[in-house]
Amino acid sequence: MRLLPSLVFAAIMATLCATPVRAADTGHDADVAAIRQVVQQFQSAIVAHDGKTLGGLFLAEHDSWLSVFDTPTWKVVKAEKPAARKVMRSSWQKFAEFIQTSKGPVEERFYDVRIDTNGAVGSVYFNFDFLSDGKVSNRGSESWQMVQTEDGWKISSMLYSIGD
């Protein structure tokens, strides 16, 4: 007879625990869509040479931006420039200025975009081709760390590889 109350209690607890998971999934889908919109705004701002919009996609007080040569490219670079660094630091401000002042067309194409989030933090990972004047000047993989702010999703840091 004691088994029945325990089973009832277990069933109630299972029902209560399952409800928030479904609610979180709904929020997750909305957050993924919002992050995907940031990705699209990023690409559009590059093509439009719109450094101001590009800058608005980042946390204003953050500038964590790293690039790293992939192994084959690093071997070539190191042979040509022995003092070169494998990992280089920059900032979104420098990138936004580069985009804003570029004379020719620039574009970044993304492939295999993957987004993961819990609604507070998120990550975006993709492969890319960066084009200057219609020619691929770099390709590799890129990763963004994102945060949900009072003003929506913002990129807090960026890491990308430099390849051929």
For each residue, the residues with C-beta under 8 A, 3 or more apart:
1: 4
2: 5 6
3: 6 7
4: 1 7 8
5: 2 8 9
6: 2 3 9 10
7: 3 4 10 11
8: 4 5 11 12
9: 5 6 12 13
10: 6 7 13 14
11: 7 8 14 15
12: 8 9 15 16
13: 9 10 16 17
14: 10 11 17 18
15: 11 12 18 19
16: 12 13 19
17: 13 14 20 21
18: 14 15 21 22
19: 15 16 22 23
20: 17 23 24
21: 17 18 24 25
22: 18 19 25 26
23: 19 20 26 27
24: 20 21 27 28 119
25: 21 22 28 29
26: 22 23 29 30
27: 23 24 30 31 119
28: 24 25 31 32 117 118 119
29: 25 26 32 33
30: 26 27 33 34
31: 27 28 34 35 117 119 122 148 153
32: 28 29 35 36 115 117
33: 29 30 36 37
34: 30 31 37 38 152 153
35: 31 32 38 39 115 117 122 124 146 153
36: 32 33 39 40 113 115
37: 33 34 40 41
38: 34 35 41 42 57 146 152 153 154 155
39: 35 36 42 43 110 113 115 124 126
40: 36 37 43 44
41: 37 38 44 45 53 57
42: 38 39 45 46 54 57 108 155
43: 39 40 46 47 107 108 109 110
44: 40 41 47 48 50 53
45: 41 42 48 50 51 53 54 57 99
46: 42 43 49 54 99 106 107 108
47: 43 44 105 106 107
48: 44 45 53
49: 46 99 100 102 106
50: 44 45 53 54 99 100
51: 45 54 55 96 97 99 100 101
52: 55 56 96 100
53: 41 44 45 48 50 56 57
54: 42 45 46 50 51 57 58 92 95 96 99 100
55: 51 52 58 60 92 93 96
56: 52 53
57: 38 41 42 45 53 54 154 155
58: 54 55 62 92 154 155 156
59: 62 147 149 154 155 156
60: 55
61:
62: 58 59 92 156 157
63: 91 92 93
64: 145 156 157 158
65: 89 90 91 92 94 95 157 158 159
66: 87 88 89 90 157 158 159 160
67: 87 88 90 159 160 161 162
68: 86 87 88 159 160 161 162
69: 73 74 77 86 161 162 163
70: 73 74 140 161 162 163
71: 74 75
72: 75 76 163 164
73: 69 70 76 77 162 163 164
74: 69 70 71 77 78 86
75: 71 72 78 79
76: 72 73 79 80
77: 69 73 74 80 81 84
78: 74 75 81 82 84 86
79: 75 76 82
80: 76 77 84
81: 77 78 84
82: 78 79
83:
84: 77 78 80 81
85: 88
86: 68 69 74 78
87: 66 67 68
88: 66 67 68 85
89: 65 66
90: 65 66 67 94 95
91: 63 65 94 95
92: 54 55 58 62 63 65 95 96 155 158
93: 55 63 96 97
94: 65 90 91 97 98
95: 54 65 90 91 92 98 99
96: 51 52 54 55 92 93 99 100
97: 51 93 94 100 101
98: 94 95 101 102
99: 45 46 49 50 51 54 95 96 102 106
100: 49 50 51 52 54 96 97
101: 51 97 98
102: 49 98 99 105 106 132
103:
104: 132 133
105: 47 102 131 132 133 134
106: 46 47 49 99 102 130 131 132
107: 43 46 47 130 131
108: 42 43 46 128 129 130 131
109: 43 128 129 131
110: 39 43 113 126 127 128 142
111: 126 127 128 129
112: 126 127
113: 36 39 110 124 125 126
114: 124 125 126
115: 32 35 36 39 122 123 124
116: 122 123
117: 28 31 32 35 120 121 122 123 146
118: 28 121 122
119: 24 27 28 31 148
120: 117 147 148
121: 117 118 145 146 147 148
122: 31 35 115 116 117 118 145 146 147 148 153
123: 115 116 117 143 144 145 146
124: 35 39 113 114 115 142 143 144 146
125: 113 114 141 142 143 144
126: 39 110 111 112 113 114 141 142
127: 110 111 112 139 140 141 142
128: 108 109 110 111 139 140 141 142 160
129: 108 109 111 136 138 139
130: 106 107 108 136 137 138 139
131: 105 106 107 108 109 134 135 136 137
132: 102 104 105 106 135 137
133: 104 105
134: 105 131
135: 131 132
136: 129 130 131 139
137: 130 131 132
138: 129 130 162 163
139: 127 128 129 130 136 163 164
140: 70 127 128 160 161 162 163
141: 125 126 127 128 160 161
142: 110 124 125 126 127 128 158 159 160 161
143: 123 124 125 158 159 160
144: 123 124 125 155 157 158
145: 64 121 122 123 155 156 157 158
146: 35 38 117 121 122 123 124 153 154 155 156
147: 59 120 121 122 153 154 156
148: 31 119 120 121 122 152 153
149: 59 152 153 154
150:
151: 154
152: 34 38 148 149
153: 31 34 35 38 122 146 147 148 149
154: 38 57 58 59 146 147 149 151
155: 38 42 57 58 59 92 144 145 146 158
156: 58 59 62 64 145 146 147
157: 62 64 65 66 144 145
158: 64 65 66 92 142 143 144 145 155
159: 65 66 67 68 142 143
160: 66 67 68 128 140 141 142 143
161: 67 68 69 70 140 141 142
162: 67 68 69 70 73 138 140
163: 69 70 72 73 138 139 140
164: 72 73 139
